[in-house]
Structure formats: structure tokens, C-alpha cells
Amino acid sequence: MNLSVGCTLAYDVLSPTANFTFNLLANRDPHQHLEEEEIRLKPEIPIGERTATSKGNRVFRVEVPTGPFEVSYQATVEVNRPAAPAEVRPDNPGRLPLTVLTYLLPSRYCESDRFSPIAWDLFGKIPNRADQVREICRWVDATLTYDPAATDSRTSAWDVWQIRKGVCRDYAHLAIALCRALSIPTRYVGGYALGLDPMDFHACFEAYLGGQWYLFDPTDQLAPDHVVVIARGRDAANAALTTIFGRVTARAVRVTCREVPPTQEEASDTNSA
């Protein structure tokens, strides 16, 4: 599936200068191919640094003078991300790669150590690991009420468990905590998603099953190939879209994600296959 994604973020810089680190760019991984992208800044100022992390997160930094500032990003991405199979073999936690093992541990927003009895009571009797993750998504979606006013950037999975309200970020944190409590390595994913109403950035997660990472939507609404991954991390603290140093007020945020019809050549290739 080809997706056109983009965003525009606007600010007023009140200090003499402000330094921004933006994590808005489509990730490069085996399941999504970046066909084209463009970054526009108003006013036009040089991008100070671009870098990519070991997880494929791609960031850029700018130093902005006093006044209004706007960053716009547009990209076309081909996504071929498979869903988890019906059944997967269980992983032995003691033999997991060290790079994966860290996603079993509690983190700032996902206090999985507090959820062990709860997770095993709710989902422990499900024999298939993939079904456990799918059932966690269904349970989270059915149990929580979407309420942007109920939580903020300080809200953790344990808070969400108690109030039963939140946004996609909170849904993801709770699902991650429950999975980790069942010894399923799980990592936070932020990205663009097709079909959201209202349109916004979206939080999902990936679970490590049978030696491979698979993407799940904690709202139990989106297929894996409907998501363009921006950033991955242990939780949202490792996948912030913006990091700002300076006195700044935020203004409008606009996010877009739409399907791009296949070209005539692509359609011909599909038909011939």
C-alpha cells in the first residue's frame, strides 16, 4: 500500500533563539520504503544536523530566532508490513537477544512489574502468544474510553489502568505493560495512520513473537500496513516527536495520511502476478 503522509507544526519563539529536534520523518525499515520526502521551514533556515538511530528513527535539528516558525513535512511511503500469523512459537526469555531483552523491562510509562498478577489473571490462560497480544488489544479497546482531557504527558500505564480513560498513547502504554508482564517483549511505536478521525499522529506497539517484530494497534482498529512508522522506543519518552529548548508556545498541528492509488505500471504488475 502506498501512503502519502505529512504534518505541519507551528510555533511562536519567544526567547532570543530556540533549539528544536524533530522526529517527524518516516522510518526506514524492511517493511516500508520511502519513495520521496520534503521538509519545508518558515522562515527558511538551515537544518543543523540530521541523524538516524539504531532503531531507524530519523531526526533533524534547527536553531530558530525569535518570531513565528513553521515546519512542514511531506512523504510518500510504500508499506508492506505483515500481520502476525495465527500461531507463533513461544520465545524463551532467557535466550532473547540483548537488544530485545530490554523491551521486557519496566519503563517510565509502562510499569509492567505492577501488572504481573493482573495480566496473568486476564490473559494467562490463552495458550497462543499471538492470541494473547490480540486479546490484549481487544480488551484495551473495549475497556478504555477515549478522552483527550483525562490524561496528559505525565500519565502512565498504571494511571490509565485506574481511570480507564485516555488517548492512543495511553492505550499503547497499557497494552505494552500488559504484554511485558506476560514476558512478551514489546516496544512503543509512533507514526502516521490511515483512517483516523480526527486525523492526528498515532501510537501503536510492536510485539516480538517467534523471533520477529509484529505491529499491533491497541485501539484494535488498524491493519499493520495502514501505519507509517516514525519512531520506536521503550515508551513515548524514547519516541518524542519534538524536543524543544527555549521559550516557545505551540500553535496549530495538522497531520495528513491518505492512500495513493497505484500507478498504471504498479497496477499492471499486480494484475500480471
C-alpha positions in Angstrom: 0.0 0.0 0.0 1.3 3.5 -0.9 0.5 6.2 1.6 1.0 9.9 1.4 1.8 11.3 4.9 2.6 14.7 6.2 2.3 17.2 9.0 2.6 21.0 9.8 3.6 22.2 13.2 3.6 25.9 14.0 5.2 27.8 16.9 6.0 31.2 18.3 9.6 31.5 19.6 9.6 34.0 22.5 13.3 33.7 23.6 16.1 35.1 21.5 16.6 31.6 20.0 15.2 28.1 20.5 16.6 24.8 19.5 14.2 22.1 18.1 14.9 18.4 17.5 12.1 17.0 15.2 11.3 13.3 15.0 8.7 13.5 12.2 10.3 11.7 9.4 9.2 8.3 8.1 11.3 5.5 9.5 13.4 3.3 7.1 12.9 -0.4 7.8 12.4 -3.6 5.7 8.6 -3.1 5.7 8.3 0.5 4.5 10.1 2.0 1.6 10.5 5.8 1.4 9.8 6.9 -2.1 10.1 10.7 -1.7 10.0 13.3 1.1 10.3 17.0 1.6 10.9 19.3 4.6 9.9 22.9 4.5 10.8 25.5 7.1 9.3 29.0 7.5 11.4 31.1 7.8 13.9 29.3 5.6 16.7 28.4 8.0 19.4 25.8 7.6 18.9 22.3 9.1 21.7 22.0 11.6 22.0 18.2 11.8 20.4 15.0 10.5 20.9 11.6 12.1 19.4 8.2 12.3 19.3 6.0 15.4 19.8 2.2 15.7 16.0 1.8 15.6 15.7 3.7 12.3 14.3 6.9 14.0 15.4 9.8 11.8 15.7 13.2 13.4 16.8 16.7 12.4 17.7 19.8 14.4 17.3 23.5 13.8 18.0 26.7 15.7 15.2 29.2 15.3 15.3 33.0 16.0 12.5 34.9 17.8 9.2 35.0 16.0 6.8 32.7 14.2 8.2 29.4 13.0 6.6 26.6 11.0 7.9 23.2 9.9 6.1 21.1 7.2 6.9 17.5 6.2 5.5 15.5 3.3 6.4 12.0 2.2 5.2 9.1 0.1 5.8 5.7 1.6 5.2 2.2 0.3 4.2 0.0 3.2 4.3 -3.9 3.1 4.1 -4.8 6.8 2.7 -8.3 7.5 0.2 -9.1 10.3 1.2 -11.6 13.0 0.4 -15.2 12.0 -2.4 -17.1 13.6 0.1 -19.0 15.7 3.7 -18.4 16.7 6.1 -20.5 18.7 6.9 -19.1 22.2 10.2 -17.4 22.7 12.5 -18.4 25.6 13.1 -15.1 27.5 16.5 -16.5 28.7 17.7 -16.8 25.1 16.4 -13.5 23.7 19.0 -11.2 22.1 20.1 -8.5 24.5 18.7 -5.8 22.1 15.3 -7.4 22.5 15.5 -8.2 26.2 15.4 -4.5 27.2 11.8 -4.5 25.9 10.7 -6.9 28.7 11.7 -4.5 31.5 9.5 -1.8 33.2 10.0 1.7 31.8 8.9 5.2 32.8 5.4 5.0 31.4 5.0 1.2 31.3 5.2 -0.2 34.9 5.0 -3.8 33.8 6.2 -5.1 37.2 2.9 -3.8 38.7 0.8 -5.7 36.2 2.1 -9.3 36.5 -0.8 -10.7 38.6 -3.4 -8.7 36.6 -2.0 -9.8 33.2 -1.8 -13.5 34.1 -5.3 -13.4 35.6 -6.8 -11.8 32.5 -4.7 -13.4 29.7 -2.5 -16.1 31.1 -4.8 -19.0 30.2 -4.6 -18.2 26.4 -2.1 -20.7 25.1 -1.1 -19.0 21.9 1.2 -15.9 22.3 -0.1 -14.1 19.2 -3.7 -14.6 20.5 -2.6 -13.2 23.9 -1.5 -9.9 22.2 -4.6 -9.8 20.0 -6.8 -10.3 23.1 -5.0 -7.5 25.0 -5.7 -5.1 22.1 -9.4 -6.1 22.1 -9.6 -5.8 25.9 -7.9 -2.4 25.9 -10.1 -1.1 23.2 -13.3 -2.4 24.9 -12.3 -1.2 28.4 -10.9 2.3 27.9 -12.9 5.4 26.9 -11.3 7.8 24.5 -11.0 11.1 26.4 -8.2 13.6 25.5 -9.0 15.7 28.6 -8.4 12.8 31.0 -4.7 12.4 30.7 -1.5 14.3 29.9 2.2 13.8 29.2 2.8 12.6 32.7 0.1 9.8 32.6 1.5 6.2 32.9 0.0 2.8 32.2 -0.8 2.3 35.9 -2.7 5.7 35.9 -4.7 4.6 32.8 -5.5 1.2 34.4 -7.1 3.1 37.3 -9.0 5.8 35.4 -9.9 3.7 32.3 -9.6 6.7 30.0 -7.0 8.2 27.6 -5.8 8.7 24.1 -3.9 6.3 21.8 -0.7 7.0 23.6 -2.3 5.7 26.8 -3.9 2.7 25.1 -0.4 1.8 23.8 1.3 2.2 27.2 -1.3 0.0 28.9 -1.1 -2.7 26.2 2.7 -2.6 26.4 2.7 -3.0 30.2 0.3 -6.0 30.0 2.4 -7.7 27.3 5.7 -7.2 29.1 4.0 -8.6 32.3 3.4 -11.8 30.3 7.1 -11.9 29.2 6.4 -10.7 25.7 8.9 -8.1 24.5 7.0 -5.0 23.4 8.1 -1.6 22.1 6.3 1.7 21.6 5.7 2.9 18.0 4.6 6.4 16.9 3.6 7.2 13.4 1.1 8.3 10.8 -2.0 6.2 10.4 -4.7 5.8 7.7 -8.3 6.3 8.6 -8.1 8.2 11.8 -11.0 10.6 12.7 -9.9 13.2 13.7 -6.6 12.8 11.9 -3.6 13.0 14.2 -0.3 11.2 15.0 -1.0 7.7 16.2 0.6 5.4 18.9 0.8 1.7 18.3 3.2 -1.0 19.5 5.3 -3.9 18.3 5.5 -7.3 20.0 8.3 -9.7 19.5 6.8 -13.1 18.6 8.6 -16.2 17.3 11.8 -14.2 16.6 10.2 -11.3 14.7 8.6 -8.0 15.5 4.9 -7.5 14.6 2.9 -4.3 14.7 -0.4 -4.1 16.6 -2.9 -1.3 17.1 -4.0 -1.0 20.7 -7.3 0.5 19.6 -7.9 -2.7 17.6 -8.9 -0.7 14.5 -5.9 -0.5 12.1 -4.2 -3.1 9.9 -0.3 -3.1 10.1 0.1 -1.8 6.6 -2.1 1.2 7.4 0.6 2.6 9.6 3.8 4.5 8.6 6.2 4.2 11.5 8.1 7.3 12.6 9.8 6.3 15.8 10.3 3.3 18.1 11.3 3.2 21.8 10.7 1.6 25.1 7.8 4.0 25.6 6.8 7.5 24.5 9.7 9.0 26.4 12.1 7.5 23.8 9.9 8.4 20.8 9.1 12.1 21.3 8.1 13.9 18.1 9.7 17.2 19.2 12.3 18.2 21.8 12.5 21.9 22.4 15.0 24.1 24.3 13.9 27.7 24.7 10.8 29.7 25.4 8.2 28.6 22.9 4.4 28.4 22.5 2.8 25.9 20.2 0.1 26.8 17.7 -1.6 24.6 15.1 -0.8 21.0 14.4 -2.0 19.4 11.2 -1.5 15.8 10.2 -2.4 14.0 6.9 -2.4 10.4 5.8 -4.1 9.1 2.7 -3.8 6.2 0.3 -2.1 6.9 -3.0 -3.7 5.0 -5.9 -1.2 2.7 -7.6 0.4 3.9 -10.8 -0.5 2.3 -14.1 2.8 0.3 -14.0 2.2 -0.9 -10.5 -1.4 -1.9 -11.3 -0.2 -3.8 -14.4 2.4 -5.7 -12.3 -0.3 -6.6 -9.8 -2.6 -7.9 -12.4 0.1 -9.9 -14.2 1.0 -11.5 -10.9 
